């Protein structure tokens, strides 16, 4: 049975990449960017869900980890000439001004740096709980943004970085998303994942069973920060430009919205929600523009798109107060059970 499920997983991944190939060949650049953003938000959503959903911590510092990953990846991939063009006011610190590594290595280093920052923040902050932890992590994220704004010889300060090589494409974004899903899924189904869930349900009971609260909280926080850094690196490379104002609380809020709508503690829900929110936000963009219905011209209202989108999300949350999936997953076992149900015998009744 295990081999069968592994084979089905491999087939599903192959089908996904066939669809990605077809999309890459047939869709225009605008639609491809939306698909890239969907995959990136899957990575970011899963990284935050590991912390907030599976471990039960209330962290609001995700934008800071994304900033670390985005800046690290950008600095390590930018050509020397482009660095010189960006740092025209204050020269870039040596040896960063001549340092250049392949995109994959830069992405990995960005994730590692974000994980280290996550560990340094988590070690003191995770002794707090609830709202106090949220305030502390939000404060640390803002500190990271302010530090980046003032480190002009490394980050170019408030001017940001432009001309970042646009290495992110559907193969990178969906490839990283698949790896993230497989890794988080394996982690959650391991003994560490069961410990995370135990901490989420009842910290006192988990500790009485011999689970080290501090160790597992810091581990979840560090891994979540690592994948947030990876997602930030992909996002910066996709956009081609970054600046400190990108990494304000609103970015954390977008990721938080994904895991709340999809379900706190559901990998499947996070994936579905990332696509719904990213595509839905773009599909409603026509509401900001003027519309003509017969002889009637309705002037566009700036921001109406977000008002309608927020109202739709509120309706969904009201009817699905635990998110689309809650804590449930779409697994092979669940699908087998659904399709292997035998019909009731004639005249029989369901017990």
C-alpha positions as CSV (number, residue, x, y, z in Angstrom):
1,X,0.0,0.0,0.0
2,X,2.8,2.4,0.9
3,X,4.5,1.7,-2.5
4,X,1.2,2.3,-4.3
5,X,0.8,5.7,-2.6
6,X,4.4,6.7,-3.4
7,X,3.8,5.8,-7.0
8,X,0.6,7.8,-7.1
9,X,2.4,10.8,-5.6
10,X,5.1,10.6,-8.2
11,X,2.5,10.4,-11.0
12,X,0.6,13.4,-9.5
13,X,3.8,15.4,-9.5
14,X,4.6,14.5,-13.1
15,X,1.0,15.5,-14.1
16,X,1.5,18.8,-12.3
17,X,4.7,19.6,-14.2
18,X,3.0,18.6,-17.5
19,X,0.3,21.1,-16.7
20,X,3.0,23.7,-15.8
21,X,4.7,23.0,-19.2
22,X,1.4,23.5,-21.1
23,X,0.8,26.7,-19.1
24,X,4.3,28.0,-19.9
25,X,3.8,27.4,-23.6
26,X,0.3,28.8,-23.9
27,X,-0.3,31.5,-21.4
28,X,0.8,35.1,-21.6
29,X,3.3,36.7,-19.3
30,X,0.7,38.3,-17.1
31,X,-1.1,35.0,-16.4
32,X,2.3,33.3,-15.8
33,X,3.2,35.9,-13.2
34,X,-0.1,35.1,-11.4
35,X,0.7,31.4,-11.4
36,X,4.2,32.2,-10.1
37,X,2.7,34.2,-7.3
38,X,0.3,31.4,-6.5
39,X,3.2,28.9,-6.0
40,X,5.3,31.4,-4.0
41,X,2.3,32.0,-1.7
42,X,2.0,28.3,-1.2
43,X,5.5,28.2,0.1
44,X,4.9,31.2,2.3
45,X,1.6,29.9,3.5
46,X,3.0,26.5,4.5
47,X,5.9,28.1,6.3
48,X,3.6,30.3,8.4
49,X,1.1,27.4,8.9
50,X,3.8,25.3,10.4
51,X,4.3,28.0,13.1
52,X,0.8,29.3,13.6
53,X,-1.4,26.3,12.5
54,X,0.4,23.1,13.4
55,X,2.3,24.4,16.5
56,X,-0.3,26.8,17.7
57,X,2.1,29.8,18.0
58,X,0.7,33.3,17.2
59,X,3.6,34.8,15.2
60,X,3.4,37.9,13.1
61,X,7.0,38.3,12.1
62,X,6.9,36.6,8.7
63,X,7.6,39.7,6.6
64,X,11.0,40.1,8.4
65,X,12.1,36.6,7.5
66,X,11.0,37.2,3.9
67,X,13.1,40.4,3.8
68,X,16.2,38.5,4.9
69,X,15.7,35.9,2.2
70,X,14.9,38.4,-0.5
71,X,17.8,40.8,0.2
72,X,20.3,37.9,0.6
73,X,19.2,36.3,-2.7
74,X,19.2,39.6,-4.6
75,X,22.6,40.7,-3.4
76,X,24.2,37.3,-4.2
77,X,22.8,37.1,-7.7
78,X,23.1,40.7,-8.9
79,X,25.9,41.3,-11.4
80,X,28.8,43.6,-10.4
81,X,27.7,46.3,-12.9
82,X,24.1,46.3,-11.6
83,X,25.4,46.6,-8.1
84,X,27.5,49.7,-9.1
85,X,24.4,51.3,-10.7
86,X,22.3,50.7,-7.5
87,X,24.9,51.8,-5.0
88,X,25.7,55.2,-6.6
89,X,25.3,57.2,-3.3
90,X,27.2,54.9,-0.9
91,X,29.6,52.2,-2.3
92,X,28.6,48.6,-1.5
93,X,30.5,46.9,1.2
94,X,33.4,44.6,0.2
95,X,33.4,41.7,-0.7
96,X,29.7,41.8,-1.4
97,X,30.3,44.2,-4.4
98,X,32.0,41.5,-6.4
99,X,30.3,38.4,-4.9
100,X,28.1,36.4,-7.3
101,X,26.7,32.9,-6.9
102,X,24.2,30.8,-8.8
103,X,20.5,31.3,-8.1
104,X,19.9,28.0,-6.4
105,X,22.8,28.5,-4.0
106,X,21.8,32.2,-3.3
107,X,18.2,31.0,-2.6
108,X,19.5,28.4,-0.2
109,X,21.8,30.8,1.6
110,X,18.9,33.3,1.9
111,X,16.8,30.6,3.5
112,X,19.6,29.6,5.9
113,X,20.1,33.3,7.0
114,X,16.4,33.7,7.5
115,X,16.4,30.5,9.6
116,X,19.3,31.8,11.7
117,X,17.5,35.1,12.3
118,X,14.3,33.0,13.1
119,X,16.3,31.1,15.7
120,X,17.8,34.2,17.2
121,X,14.4,35.8,17.5
122,X,12.6,32.7,18.6
123,X,15.0,31.8,21.4
124,X,13.9,34.7,23.6
125,X,10.5,35.5,22.1
126,X,9.0,31.9,22.3
127,X,9.0,32.1,26.1
128,X,6.0,34.3,25.6
129,X,2.5,33.1,24.6
130,X,-0.5,34.4,22.7
131,X,-0.9,38.1,22.1
132,X,2.4,38.8,23.8
133,X,4.2,36.6,21.3
134,X,2.4,38.2,18.4
135,X,3.5,41.7,19.6
136,X,7.1,40.6,20.1
137,X,7.4,38.9,16.7
138,X,5.7,41.9,15.0
139,X,8.2,44.2,16.7
140,X,11.2,42.1,15.6
141,X,9.9,42.1,12.0
142,X,9.7,45.9,12.1
143,X,13.2,46.1,13.6
144,X,14.5,44.0,10.7
145,X,12.9,46.4,8.2
146,X,14.3,49.5,9.9
147,X,17.8,47.9,10.1
148,X,17.6,47.2,6.4
149,X,16.5,50.7,5.7
150,X,19.6,52.1,7.5
151,X,22.2,49.6,6.2
152,X,22.9,51.6,3.1
153,X,26.2,50.0,2.2
154,X,24.6,46.5,2.2
155,X,21.0,46.9,1.3
156,X,21.1,50.4,-0.4
157,X,18.8,51.7,2.3
158,X,15.4,53.1,1.4
159,X,16.3,53.2,-2.3
160,X,16.1,49.4,-2.4
161,X,17.6,47.2,-5.1
162,X,16.6,47.3,-8.8
163,X,17.7,45.2,-11.7
164,X,17.6,41.9,-9.8
165,X,18.0,39.0,-12.2
166,X,14.5,37.6,-12.8
167,X,15.5,34.0,-12.3
168,X,12.2,32.9,-10.9
169,X,10.0,31.1,-13.4
170,X,7.3,28.4,-13.1
171,X,9.8,25.7,-12.9
172,X,11.6,27.3,-9.9
173,X,8.4,28.4,-8.1
174,X,6.4,25.2,-8.6
175,X,9.5,23.1,-8.0
176,X,10.1,24.8,-4.6
177,X,6.4,24.6,-3.8
178,X,6.4,20.8,-4.4
179,X,9.5,20.3,-2.3
180,X,8.0,22.5,0.5
181,X,4.7,20.5,0.5
182,X,6.6,17.1,0.6
183,X,8.9,18.3,3.4
184,X,6.2,19.9,5.6
185,X,4.0,16.8,5.0
186,X,6.8,14.4,6.0
187,X,7.6,16.6,9.0
188,X,4.0,16.8,10.2
189,X,3.6,13.0,9.9
190,X,6.8,12.4,11.9
191,X,7.2,12.3,15.7
192,X,8.2,16.0,15.6
193,X,4.9,16.8,13.8
194,X,2.9,14.9,16.5
195,X,4.8,16.9,19.1
196,X,3.9,20.1,17.4
197,X,0.2,19.2,17.3
198,X,0.4,18.2,21.0
199,X,1.8,21.6,21.9
200,X,-1.0,23.2,19.8
201,X,-3.7,21.3,21.6
202,X,-2.5,21.6,25.2
203,X,1.0,22.8,26.2
204,X,0.7,21.6,29.8
205,X,-0.4,18.1,28.8
206,X,2.4,17.9,26.1
207,X,5.0,18.9,28.6
208,X,3.7,16.3,31.1
209,X,4.2,13.7,28.4
210,X,7.9,14.6,28.2
211,X,7.8,16.9,25.1
212,X,10.3,19.8,25.3
213,X,8.2,22.9,24.6
214,X,11.1,25.2,24.0
215,X,13.0,22.8,21.7
216,X,10.0,22.0,19.5
217,X,8.7,25.6,19.4
218,X,12.2,26.9,18.3
219,X,12.5,24.1,15.8
220,X,9.1,24.9,14.2
221,X,9.9,28.6,14.2
222,X,13.3,28.1,12.6
223,X,12.0,25.8,9.9
224,X,9.2,28.2,9.2
225,X,11.6,31.1,8.9
226,X,13.8,29.1,6.6
227,X,11.0,28.5,4.1
228,X,9.8,32.1,4.5
229,X,13.3,33.2,3.4
230,X,13.1,30.9,0.4
231,X,9.7,32.4,-0.5
232,X,11.1,35.9,-0.1
233,X,14.0,35.1,-2.4
234,X,11.7,33.8,-5.0
235,X,9.4,36.8,-4.7
236,X,12.2,39.3,-5.0
237,X,13.6,37.5,-8.1
238,X,10.2,37.4,-9.7
239,X,9.5,41.1,-9.2
240,X,13.1,42.2,-10.1
241,X,13.1,45.0,-7.5
242,X,12.7,45.1,-3.7
243,X,12.7,47.8,-1.0
244,X,12.1,47.9,2.7
245,X,8.5,49.2,2.4
246,X,7.6,45.9,0.7
247,X,8.1,44.0,3.9
248,X,5.6,45.8,6.2
249,X,2.9,44.1,8.2
250,X,0.5,44.0,5.3
251,X,2.7,41.3,3.6
252,X,2.4,39.2,6.8
253,X,-1.3,39.8,6.8
254,X,-1.7,38.5,3.3
255,X,0.0,35.2,4.3
256,X,-2.0,35.0,7.5
257,X,-5.2,35.4,5.5
258,X,-4.2,32.4,3.3
259,X,-3.8,30.1,6.3
260,X,-6.9,31.3,8.0
261,X,-9.1,30.9,4.9
262,X,-7.5,27.5,4.0
263,X,-7.5,26.1,7.6
264,X,-5.1,26.5,10.4
265,X,-3.3,23.2,10.4
266,X,-4.1,22.0,6.9
267,X,-1.5,21.7,4.1
268,X,-4.3,21.0,1.5
269,X,-6.2,24.0,2.7
270,X,-3.2,26.3,2.4
271,X,-2.6,25.2,-1.2
272,X,-6.2,25.8,-2.2
273,X,-6.4,29.1,-0.4
274,X,-3.2,30.4,-1.9
275,X,-4.6,29.9,-5.4
276,X,-8.1,31.3,-4.5
277,X,-6.8,34.5,-2.9
278,X,-4.1,35.2,-5.5
279,X,-6.2,34.6,-8.5
280,X,-9.4,36.1,-6.9
281,X,-7.6,39.3,-6.1
282,X,-6.6,39.7,-9.8
283,X,-9.9,38.5,-11.2
284,X,-11.7,41.3,-9.4
285,X,-9.4,44.0,-10.6
286,X,-12.0,45.2,-13.2
287,X,-14.0,46.7,-10.3
288,X,-11.3,49.5,-9.9
289,X,-11.9,50.5,-13.6
290,X,-14.8,52.2,-15.3
291,X,-17.5,49.9,-16.6
292,X,-20.0,50.4,-19.4
293,X,-23.4,48.6,-19.2
294,X,-25.5,49.6,-22.3
295,X,-25.7,53.4,-22.2
296,X,-24.8,53.5,-18.5
297,X,-21.1,54.3,-17.6
298,X,-20.1,53.4,-14.1
299,X,-17.0,55.3,-13.0
300,X,-14.2,53.2,-11.4
301,X,-13.7,53.4,-7.7
302,X,-10.1,52.9,-6.5
303,X,-10.0,50.2,-3.8
304,X,-13.4,48.8,-4.6
305,X,-11.8,45.5,-5.6
306,X,-10.4,45.0,-2.1
307,X,-13.7,45.9,-0.5
308,X,-15.6,43.3,-2.5
309,X,-12.8,40.7,-2.1
310,X,-12.8,41.3,1.7
311,X,-16.5,41.0,1.9
312,X,-16.4,37.7,0.0
313,X,-13.7,36.4,2.4
314,X,-15.8,37.4,5.4
315,X,-18.8,35.4,4.0
316,X,-16.5,32.4,3.5
317,X,-15.1,32.7,7.1
318,X,-18.6,33.1,8.5
319,X,-19.8,29.8,6.9
320,X,-16.5,28.0,7.3
321,X,-15.3,29.3,10.7
322,X,-12.3,26.9,10.7
323,X,-11.4,27.6,7.1
324,X,-12.1,25.7,3.9
325,X,-10.4,22.5,5.1
326,X,-10.2,23.0,8.9
327,X,-7.5,20.6,10.0
328,X,-8.4,18.0,7.3
329,X,-6.3,16.9,4.4
330,X,-6.9,15.3,1.0
331,X,-4.9,12.2,1.2
332,X,-4.6,9.0,-0.8
333,X,-6.2,7.0,2.1
334,X,-9.2,9.4,2.1
335,X,-9.6,9.2,-1.7
336,X,-9.4,5.4,-1.6
337,X,-12.0,5.2,1.1
338,X,-14.3,7.5,-0.9
339,X,-14.0,5.6,-4.1
340,X,-14.1,2.1,-2.5
341,X,-17.5,2.7,-0.8
342,X,-19.8,-0.1,-1.8
343,X,-23.4,0.8,-2.7
344,X,-26.0,-0.3,-0.2
345,X,-27.9,-3.5,-0.9
346,X,-31.4,-3.2,-2.2
347,X,-33.8,-2.5,0.7
348,X,-30.9,-1.9,3.0
349,X,-30.5,1.1,5.2
350,X,-27.5,3.1,6.4
351,X,-26.6,2.6,10.0
